[in-house]
Amino acid sequence: MDLTVVFIFRYACGSPGEPPTANRRRNSEPAGVAILGGIYVLVLVVYAASPGTTDVGYQPNQPVPYSHALHAGKLGLDCRYCHSTVEYAAQAAIPPTQTCMNCHKSVRSESPKLLAVRESYATGKPVEWVRVHDLPGFVYFNHSAHVRRGVGCVSCHGRVDRMDVVYQAKPLSMGWCLDCHRNPEASLRPQDKITSMDWTPPEDPVAFGKRIRAEQGLNPSSDCWTCHR
Amino acid sequence: MSIFRELQDHQTVRQYTRAAGERLPRWVLPVIVTLVVVSWIPLVFIAKSRVTKSDVPRIQLIPDMDQQPKYLAQTASPLFADHRAMRPPVEGTVARGELDDDDLLLRGKVDGNWSTTFPFPVTMEVMHRGRERFNIFCAPCHGLAGMGDGMVAKRADALQEGKWVPPTSLTSDVVRERTDGELFNTISNGIRTMPAYGPQIPVGDRWAIVAYMRALQRSQNASPNDVPADHQSDLR
């Protein structure tokens, strides 16, 4: 990229096709350096400050080495087995310890990895999971509104069924949300495929999404007050 | 004309080089090369941070009011002994619309006996809902056909878990002979090693699951006459 910029700079100093004369170069050189430096700093700042750099890839350590790759991937548990409020509430709740113990009372009931879960079950104190997908306090995202209109889990959370430790896979920035609010077709799917991680539309995703959009009369708003209250 | 086409023209390149060579001191070229090389370093670091994962919390360049001193769902609070910001309702309080007064709907009982009927009409919609909920909450252990061969059961077998009790086949005679109210109660409150699913599944969905279980049971104990006349020929 830098090399390209250098050549652009050269072109800025002399018109293409004609070798630059010494005089012209001498006059335009400081301006050229300033433009070059400006472009470089701009690219650097935009690249460094984009949510793809600052937010994506956040993978906090959790108090229990729970693996989505095992539970959701290998065992094929539906997302809603644990995140059972996702269709009714704004929050796709982190499951209570009771949900873990549904199985782990008898499966791997002595495992040291599950110590924190058993302790929580015995004392009634919650396991202190670390939040991965954290929107700013002035954003009011509602899971049920999206899930019931045909936006699948994988659209915002990525391939959770392949994550041993969950990380943020998408930028979750305002621009990213608006991209979809303005052109939702490619992210729409039938209701019975909402939690499927590997579903692909049988035809062109946009054409398929258009049909779902028309069927349900979806008209996602991009007004400020839709997400900010 | 494209830059690269132009560059391929050796004549042009030579002219550029000569023009630079005649005019610039010797140290300029190494300095430019060094600058170009050094200018790549921050870009490489940024590119690396874009593709690697980190447990360092996200960087907020402009914090604004991203983190507000308010409680969100399931957040922690130092005010309470259990560190939960969300508080359970005071004992003895009843939320609007949640008065616990429908014995049939909430407990599967009619006059103290297990109900043999549903609290609402079983429609195709209810059956579809029941199948979906069954596949989410029951199939992990009981299997998609209710035979007790779910993925969790298979894994428990593979791990040779001593405490594991294989799940009952839902199409067995024992379960088939149970009343609707009893099955509903089993889902709600659990039985033997099966945990209670009342907290996880809303009450209407639990009834829908009972309806779908009845369909599974019938499918495993059907005679050719149960198949609709226009599909009889498909049996062969």
Interface residues (C-beta under 8 A of the other chain):
Chain A: M1 D2 L3 T4 V6 F7 I8 R10 Y11 P16 G17 P19 P20 T21 A22 R25 R26 Y40 V43 L44 Y47 A48 A49 G52 T53 T54 D55 V56 G57 Y58 Q59 P60 N61 K74 L75 G76 L77 D78 R80 Y81 S84 Y88 A89 A90 Q91 A93 I94 P96 Q98 T99 M101 N102 C103 K105 S106 V107 R108 S109 G124 K125 P126 E128 D134 P136 G137 F138 Y167 Q168 D192
Chain B: M1 I3 E6 L7 T12 Q15 Y16 A19 E22 R23 I32 V36 S39 W40 P42 L43 I46 S49 R50 V51 T52 K53 S54 D55 V56 P57 R58 I59 Q60 L61 D64 M65 D66 Q67 Q68 K70 L72 A73 Q74 A76 D82 H83 R84 E132 N135 I136 F137 P140 C141 M151 V152 R155 A156 L159 E161 K163 W164 V165 T193 P195 P199 Q200 I201 P202
